[in-house]
Amino acid sequence: MSQAEVQNWVQSVTGASQLFLERGKPHCRLVKQSIHTHFRRLVPILSMACFENLSASILDVGAGTGALALDLAWRAGGKAFVTALDNDREALKIAQGISERLGVRISALVGNAYALPLKDAGQDVTVARYLFQHLTEPSAVLSQMRRVTRPGGRIVIIDVDDDVALCDPAEQHMGNLRKALGVLQSERGGNRRIGRHLYRLMREAGLMAIQVIVIPFVRMGLQNGRSRELEAFKVERVLEERKELLDRAIITARDFDLAVSELEQGFSQDRFEMDADFVATALVPQ
Ligand SMILES: C[S@@+](CC[C@H](N)C(=O)[O-])C[C@H]1O[C@@H](n2cnc3c(N)ncnc32)[C@H](O)[C@@H]1O
């Protein structure tokens, strides 16, 4: 996968997604997230050995608007059969729409991760990206992923852990907001510190050859210029949660607004920031 191939693919996906980016269209934020996290998936993750020479049945659980499913289908160059599963029919319609505009084939399947509507041992590779942080019972979903993956097949889970983050100069207020967003996620039944638990979940699921790779993402302030679109996306993403955070009294309006001002002011500062994706892979025993 050359740099030029990756750039071209990112441009194509961005172009094909525009139709679904108009303000007010449902799932606009998920499509934006998919575009803005493209390099997080493509360069470090799809270059991993387990994604080389893909000619397999691949299942993406909680595929949303198709971020990873589309990348996998493109990477496999037509040699793989990629199923994008989600319980959100509208998100899958967007994934399908983008795939048609790109001429990349994926099969959209509406279903619940807790009861995957697929036969046992039918998948070579089963992946889930940014799904596990939302789950009340991650082990139940992992057990479903194991059931539908063939013996010797691979399971890959990509997710976050909010404690793996650095920043210089240090923030004054954003830490409060990040903590509040973590509390909100756990009140909704999820866990934004799921990354550290992936190893244990995989062990308990009886998987073998487990590897957990932590991939850091570094942003170096102004060196590479600014992206107004990305900045607007970051602000929009937190503002969307304001009402619920305040209604649940997880953070005060003052602390929330101070954090958002700091976020906005930070865009013009030459700040070093780092966070990470946790990529856990394992094999289903033969
Ligand atoms: C943050 S999005 C991630 C989307 C995509 N994987 C990505 O990397 O951008 C989480 C997705 O999981 C889906 N989801 C959550 N719980 C689910 C469940 N029980 N069954 C199926 N999908 C689920 C949501 O509808 C949403 O599309």
The ligand as an SDF file (V2000), in Angstrom:
LIG
                    3D

 27 29  0  0  0  0  0  0  0  0999 V2000
  -18.9610    4.6230   17.1160 C   0  0  0  0  0  0  0  0  0  0  0  0
  -19.8340    3.7030   15.9370 S   0  0  0  0  0  0  0  0  0  0  0  0
  -18.4950    2.9170   15.0800 C   0  0  0  0  0  0  0  0  0  0  0  0
  -18.7750    2.7560   13.6210 C   0  0  0  0  0  0  0  0  0  0  0  0
  -17.6270    2.1880   12.7880 C   0  0  0  0  0  0  0  0  0  0  0  0
  -17.2440    0.8670   13.2470 N   0  0  0  0  0  0  0  0  0  0  0  0
  -16.4310    3.1070   12.7700 C   0  0  0  0  0  0  0  0  0  0  0  0
  -15.3280    2.6490   13.0610 O   0  0  0  0  0  0  0  0  0  0  0  0
  -16.5940    4.2950   12.4600 O   0  0  0  0  0  0  0  0  0  0  0  0
  -20.5470    2.3590   16.8280 C   0  0  0  0  0  0  0  0  0  0  0  0
  -21.5570    1.5950   15.9830 C   0  0  0  0  0  0  0  0  0  0  0  0
  -21.9610    0.4290   16.6960 O   0  0  0  0  0  0  0  0  0  0  0  0
  -23.3380    0.2210   16.4750 C   0  0  0  0  0  0  0  0  0  0  0  0
  -23.8780   -0.6060   17.5500 N   0  0  0  0  0  0  0  0  0  0  0  0
  -23.9500   -0.3200   18.8720 C   0  0  0  0  0  0  0  0  0  0  0  0
  -24.5120   -1.3360   19.5430 N   0  0  0  0  0  0  0  0  0  0  0  0
  -24.7990   -2.2970   18.6340 C   0  0  0  0  0  0  0  0  0  0  0  0
  -25.3910   -3.5880   18.7240 C   0  0  0  0  0  0  0  0  0  0  0  0
  -25.8120   -4.0870   19.8800 N   0  0  0  0  0  0  0  0  0  0  0  0
  -25.5340   -4.3050   17.5860 N   0  0  0  0  0  0  0  0  0  0  0  0
  -25.1200   -3.8130   16.4010 C   0  0  0  0  0  0  0  0  0  0  0  0
  -24.5430   -2.5960   16.2520 N   0  0  0  0  0  0  0  0  0  0  0  0
  -24.3880   -1.8450   17.3610 C   0  0  0  0  0  0  0  0  0  0  0  0
  -23.9320    1.6250   16.4270 C   0  0  0  0  0  0  0  0  0  0  0  0
  -25.1680    1.6530   15.7500 O   0  0  0  0  0  0  0  0  0  0  0  0
  -22.8270    2.3910   15.6740 C   0  0  0  0  0  0  0  0  0  0  0  0
  -23.0610    2.4130   14.2950 O   0  0  0  0  0  0  0  0  0  0  0  0
  1  2  1  0
  2  3  1  0
  2 10  1  0
  3  4  1  0
  4  5  1  0
  5  6  1  0
  5  7  1  0
  7  8  2  0
  7  9  1  0
 10 11  1  0
 11 12  1  0
 11 26  1  0
 12 13  1  0
 13 14  1  0
 13 24  1  0
 14 15  1  0
 14 23  1  0
 15 16  2  0
 16 17  1  0
 17 18  1  0
 17 23  2  0
 18 19  1  0
 18 20  2  0
 20 21  1  0
 21 22  2  0
 22 23  1  0
 24 25  1  0
 24 26  1  0
 26 27  1  0
M  CHG  2   2   1   9  -1
M  END
$$$$
